[in-house]
Amino acid sequence: MSLSTRLMLGYGLLIVVLLASVTGAALIFRQLASGIDTVLKENVASVRIAARLLELLERHNGSLFQVLSGGPQPEQVRHGLEREFRDALIAARGNVSVAGEVELIKGIEETFQRFIETRARLLAAPEADPLPQYDREVAPALAACRAKLQQLLDMNTLAIGVADRDARQLAGQAGTVLAALAAAALMLLAMVSSQMHRHLLGPLAVMQQAAEAIAAGDSRRRLPAAGDSELGRLATQLNAALTSRDDTSGRAKGLLAQQRQLLIGLLASLAEPAALVGLDGGVVASTLGDDATEVLATSQRSLRAAWSGEVRAEIAHTHTLSLSAGESFRLKLLLAPPDRAVGWLVQKL
């Protein structure tokens, strides 16, 4: 697997994990918000309605005792309380949020209707002592209706607790999942970083050190070419180029040495010792001996000045030069066809 494929795969998996974390967090928080909204809008409202129904039922019972005790109780007041109770039941039916709540509301309607009927019979034909009649006919219907309302209140209160427990459980599960995703992301990041350091940054540092050594003149130094990655193949190609350069340089040095030997052989064929000097003052070949050659080698500035003088004099073919070391030389300008100066033939006077 190539280095670019490894990096793309690692970063791709890391992006997938991060996207999964963000998406999962968004979905979980949305579900939590929905659950909280249900608790606030439905269950709490149902609890309030159940409490309101209990209050209205007690007011009905209180109004009945007020009439039985001889107090005034206008008919419209009783009808108003009954209407409020039935309106609250309609509101409870429209806010059903718990399984079995519809059946319970239907049972409340039935028990409330029995309470209304028994209350009406009691008020229509009360006995001399209405309390036994109340205990016998109205109280059971009232108790049944009150029990149903208490059951509705308890059902919705329990639903709030269940919703809160589910929300907490969901939050805990969400935290666990997000923690696992975060840990996976960190592990992937560590793996990608390790791969980058192992296969990219580390080899690059070693290659940099080798390149600095090569630039400093270490011709035998080569770049490390471990593995079959892009960097390994690049190092192999550069090493091949360096080897080719060294081979070419070696062949060039061999040819130059061979040509120099030919020039020395040519100079040795002359009647007198001589030297070939380039226009820059550098000694190319010499049979003058080590001392005279050393004098020429250290007098490049004077030789270049001589060449400048020859140019000003429109190239005189022979020139005598006295050097600071006390040596005198005869310089003959060497021309290549048609009339191009290439160097000096130097002979000692």
N, C-alpha and C positions, 0 to 999 in steps of 0.2 A: 504494500500500500504506500502510495507516494505521500510526501510530507504535506502537500496542499490538501490532499484528500483527508488525511488525518485531522488537520486543523479545521477544515470545513465540517467534517463529521462531528468533531468535538464541540465546536461553536454552534452547529445546528442543533445538537442534542441539548446544549445549554439553553438555547433560545426556546426550544420546545418546552423544557421544564419550567422556564420562567413564564412563558405564555400560559402553561397549564396552571401554574400557581396563581397568576393574576386572574385568569378566567374562573378557576375554582373559588378563589376568594370572593370574586364578584357574585357568583351564583349563591354561595353560602350566605353572604351578607344580605343578599336579596331575599333569600328564604327566611333568614332570621327577622328581617324587617317585616316580611309578610306575616310571620307568626306573631310578632309583637303587635302588629296592626290588628290582627284577629282578636288578640286578647283585649286590646283597648277598645275596639269598636263593637265587638260582638259579645264576648263573655262578660265584660264589665257592664255593658248596657243591659244584658239579660239579668245580671245580679240586681241592678237598680230597678228594673221592671218588677222582678220577683219581690223585692223589698217594698215597692210601691203597692203591689197587689196585697201583700200582707197588711200594710197600713190601711188600705181601703176596706179590707175585710173586717178589721177590728173596728173601724169607724162604723161600718154597717151594724156590727154587733152592739156597739155602744149606742147607736141611735135607737136600736130595738129596745135596749134596757131603758133608755130615756122615755120612750113611749109607754112601756109597761109600768114605769114608776109614776105615770100620770103627767109627765112633762109634755110640752108642746113639741111637735115634730111635723113641720109642713110636708105635704106629700111630695112637692117638687124637690125637697132636699133629699128624700130617700131615692127618688128617681135619678137625681143628679149623681149621687154616689154610685148607683147601679150602672149608670152610663159611663162614669169614669172607670169603673172596674172593667167593663166590657171593652172600652177603648184601650186600656192597658193590656188586656188579653190579646187584642188585635196586634198591638205593638210587639208583644212577646212572640206571637206567631210569625211576624215578619222578621224577627231577629233570631231565628232558630240557628244554632251553631253546634249543637251536641246531638249525637244519636239518641233517639228515644224522647227527645224534647217535644216533638209534635204530639205524640201519644199522651204525654204528661199534660200538656196544655189542654188537650181534649178532655182529659179526666178532670182538670180544674174547672172547665166550663160546666161539665155535668154536675160536679159536687156543688159548685156555686149556684147552679140552677135549682138544685134540691134545697139549698139553704134559702133561696129567695122564696120558693114555694112554701116551705114550712113556716118561714117568717110571715108570709102573707096569710096563711091559715091561722097562725097564732093571733095576728092582729085583727083578723076578721071575726073570730069567735073566741076571745080569751075566756078562760075559766076564772072562777072567783080568785083562785090563787094561781097565777100564770107561771110561776117558777117551776112547779113539777111538769107542767105541759112543755115549758121551754127545755127542761132537761131531757124530756122524753122524745121530743120531735126535732127541735131546732139544734140543740147542742151536738147530736151526732153528725148532722149535716155540716155544721160549722167546723167540727173537729176534722171531718174528712177533707173539707176544702182547705183548712189550715195545714193539714198534713201534706196535701198535694203541693201547696205553695211552698212549704218548707223544703219539700223534696226538689222542687224547681230551683230554689235558692241554693241548696246544697249541690245540685247537679252542676250549676254554672260556676259556683265557687270552686268545686273540684276541677272543673274544666280549666279554670284559670291556673290552678296548681299544676295540672297536667301539661298545659301549654308552656308554663314557665319551666317545668322539668324538661320538656322536649327541647325548648330553646337552649337551655343550659347544656343538655346532652349534645345537641347539634353544634353548639359553640365549642364544646370540648373536642368532639370529633373533628371539627374544622381546624381547631388548633393543632391537633395531632397530624392531620393530613398536610396542613401548610408547613408544619415543622419538618415532616418527612420530605416534602418537596424542596424546602430550603436546604435540608441536609444533602439531598441528592444534587441540588444545584452547586453547593459548595464542593461536593466530591467531584462533580464533573469539572468545575473550575480548577480544582487542584490537579486533576488528571490532565486537563488541557495545558495548564501551566507547566506541569512536569514534562509533558511531551514537547512543548515549545523549548524548554530549557535543555532537554536531552537531545533533541533532534535539530534545533535551530540556533538558540542562543549560545549553547556550549560549543558546538562546532564552529560557529562564526567567530567566537573569541579565539579558539585555537588557530583558525585560518588567519585571523588578523595578526597574531603573533608570528606565524610562519611568513606571512606577506611582509611584515616589517623586517624580519631577518633576511629575506630575499632582497628587499630593497636596499638593505645595508651592505649587500655584497656577498652574502652566503649563497654561492651558486649551487651548492649541493643540497640545500634545504628544499623540501617539497611540502606541498599542502597535504594535510591528512585527508584521506579519501575513504573513510569508513562507511560501510552501508551502501545501499542502492537508492538513497534519496536524491532529491534534486541537488543538494549541496555536495553529496558524494560524487555524483556525475560531473558537476561543475569542477570540483577539485581534480578529478581524473583528467578532464580536458585541459585544465590549466597546467597540470603536471606534464602532460604530453607536450604542450606548447613550450614549457620551460626546457624539457629534454631536447626537443627539436632545436630550440635556440642554442643550447649548449653544443649540440652536434654541429650546427652550422658555424658557430663561433670557432669550434675546434678545427673544422675543415679550413675555415678562413685563415686561422693562425698557421696551420700547416702550409697552406699555399703561400702565405706571406713569407714564412721561413724559407720555403723552397726558392721563392723568387729572390730573396735576400742572398741566399747562397749562390744563386746564378750571378747576381750583381757582383758579389765578392770575387767569384771566379773571373768575371769580365775585368774587374779592376786589377786582379792579380796578373792578367795577361798583358797589362801595360808595362812600359819600360821602367816607369817610376811609380812608387807608391802614391795612391790617390784616394780620394773620398768623394762620395756622392752626397750632396746636401740639398734638401728641398728649399723651395722659395721661402718657407717659414723659418728656416734656420736649423731644422732638425736633421741630424746625421742619418742617412738611409743605409749606407754601407761604407766600410773604410778598410784600407790596407796600410794606413799611415802609422800604425802602432798605437798602443794604448794611450800614451801621453799626448800625442798630437790629436788623437780622436777625442780625448777628454777636453782638450782646449777648445776644439770646435763645438763640442756638445754644450760647453758652458758659455759660448759666445753667440747664442742665437740672436741677441739684440743687434750685435754688430753685423751679422750676416744679413738680417732683415734690412738694416740701414744700407748695406751695400746694394741690395736688390732695389731699394728705393732710389739710390743714386744712379743705378743703371737705367731705371725707368726715366729719370730726368735727363740722363745723357743719351736717351733714345737707344738704349741697350748696346753698350760697348761689349764686345764678345769676351774680352779678357780684362781682368781687374786684379790689382794687387791690394791685399788687405793686411795691415799690421794690427795684431790684436794686443790687448793690454798685457797679456802674459809674455810679451816680447817675441812672439812667434810671428813670422810673415808667411803668407800664403798667396798663391796665385789662383785666382778664381776664373774659371771659364764658364760662361753662360751656356747652358744646354738648351737647344731649341728643338721643338717638335714641329714637323711640317704642318702648315706652311711656314709660320714664323711665331710659334707659341712657346714662350719660356716655360721650362718645367723644373729647372734646378741648376745646381752648380757642380762642376767638376773641380775639386779642390786638390791642389798639389802644394807640397811644402817647398819654400825657397831655401 
